[in-house]
Each structure stands twice: as structure tokens, then as C-alpha cells.
Amino acid sequence: MKFFIDTANLAQIKEANELGILDGVTTNPSLMAKEGIKGTEAVMNHYKTICEMVDGDISAEVIATDFDGILEEGKKLAAIHPNIIVKVPMIKDGVKALKWFTDNGIKTNCTLVFSAGQAILAAKAGATYVSPFIGRIDDSGWDGVELIAQISQIYSIQGYKTQILAASIRSALHIVKCAEAGADVCTCPLDSILGLLKHPLTDIGLAKFLEDAKKTV
Ligand code: G3P
């Protein structure tokens, strides 16, 4: 399973990248706004900076919701860097645009996916990635990980090539459960990635080893 970081914060991207396990970055308009990035030029420059920092797929989201607008914006985003993945919402014109991008060699990430039916449409349109938002599904009383498992089973039966990118991750446990359920990628906040490191027995064991090591010098 690939690891992406889900942020537009450059310090966090740097920290995750330095761990040596980062395969890419996802962003969205909310994450860009959180970093105070304002104006089209600043947004484009921010994507460029991220592409220069991380050698992997970098998702950049379109704002337009009509077919022509999504195409125009997606082409501009794709021109920033060869690693840009154009992020398109799961709406009718979005599906049409996904197919156009697929036919024209532009890689895509279909975002705001909350059902298996939507994931089938994204795959049919040839999306490179499909992003089910598992944390938001859990928030509304459904089971996000179960959706990952269902999509994984459907894609395997049908031979769809679209990669399942589990998004809206809230914890280290989500990452483990998504790996188990067949996600190809998990895009996570830095805290959830670092959460994977933690186990009290590791801390206790290390303290004991260091204490005993003093007896050997
Ligand atoms: O990038 C999309 C997704 O990961 C958003 O997560 O935490 O806003 O539900 P969240």
C-alpha cells in the first residue's frame, strides 16, 4: 500500500518525506485555505513547490463544476508538473471530464466518493485513483472501511485498474484497517502516520535495553 500525506502544509510534507516512506501528496481547497494560500497564481505555485519537494503523485483539485471549466482548469494543473494528478469531484460533469482526461493521457483522482456505485462510475471513466472518504462515512454512522473492502472486491472481480485511495483518514487504526481491506493507497494526516510508530512495549523495551547497555560498556 502506498502512503500519501493529506495536507498542503509544507513543514508536515517535509517531515513525512524525510521518513522515507512517502509516495505522494493529496490536497483539497479546504487544506489550501487552511495554509492561507490565496489566488490562482499562489495556488499553482504551491502545487509546484510540493512537486519539487516530493517525488510522487501530487493531487491538485479543480474548482470548476462544469465540463468545460473542469477541462480548462485540469489542463492548466496538469501542465504544472508531470507528477500532477487532476482531482475531479464525483458529479455528472466530473465523470465526463474524467473520461476526457483518461482519453488524453492526463491522470486523475476522483474525489468525494461515498458509495460503491460512485466507485464503479469512476473506474468506468478510467480514473487513475478513486477517493472514498472513510472518516466522513464513519462520522455519519456508516462504516468507511467496509466501503473500501466492498470497492476492492468489485474492482478485483471486474478487473478495474483504478487504484483505491482511502481518504479522510482519522487514525493509525484507519490506516491498518484500510491496508487489510485492500486499499492501494492511504492518504493520511501526519499524526496518523506517526501514530503507526507508537507502542508502549517498544518504549518499555527500549528503555530496558538502554539501561542494560550501560552494563556492557
Ligand atoms: O483530501 C480529502 C480528504 O482526505 C478530506 O479529509 O478529514 O476533511 O474528511 P477530511
Residues whose N, C-alpha, C, O or C-beta is under 5 A from the ligand:
A	BS01	G3P	D6 T26 T27 N28 G135 R136 A167 S168 I169
